[in-house]
């Protein structure tokens, strides 16, 4: 190709918004194509560049839309000392097979022990694997749903959550649920049961969730759907906030 033809081709690639292909094509013009590279290999290379670019941008959008509490990665989790006992279980969860199986995860433990960081790390991994993820702090979630009931956006909020492959509800049980919050939780869980995965983190042991939810009949219905075949990760140890105040508060070390 001559210079004018290359410039025209590049403009067309940019007009079609093939950003990865555009960068790869520009790089090939600047450094030249290896003599041993065939035209079909060159075409495959710039197509792969476009594919990778789209995958990366999709992942970035997924992470942004998830609104994680921490920018956490599984690789950042340290399993030194007594926390070695949780390594295999966390790494098994990090492969995100539970999402494909529509299974739930319950992460419990005292404050500052790393629950939210682990949940965020697994959530980031899920985004990298192409799953749709949404992080919600439980107290803020129920407050927002109450406002949504008033302004007419409640159905839209439920549909948004129902579409997520993984819904993370963090700090569940910070305060007992009132009647309206109980109804919200029941509807969320009913929409997702057997179809999507939900992850809970909580300072409260699972056996005490009946008291948090309240109203025995509804609590039974909710917990039967949440707990059945759920993966449980019960973190123990000292608070990391007390030990290392200048580091990320939920990092497991």
FENHULIN-V487716 format. One record per run of one state. SS is the DSSP state (h for helix, s for strand, l for the rest). FROM is the first residue (numbers start at 1). LEN is the number of residues. Records with the same first field share a line. If there is no record, write none. Layout:
SS=FROM-LEN, FROM-LEN
This chain:
l=1-2, 16-3, 32-7, 67-7, 77-4, 95-2, 101-4, 109-6, 129-4, 152-2, 164-2, 171-8, 193-4, 203-3, 214-2, 228-3, 235-5, 244-10
h=3-13, 19-13, 39-28, 74-3, 81-14, 97-4, 115-14, 138-14, 154-10, 179-14, 206-8, 216-12, 240-4
s=105-4, 133-5, 166-5, 197-6, 231-4
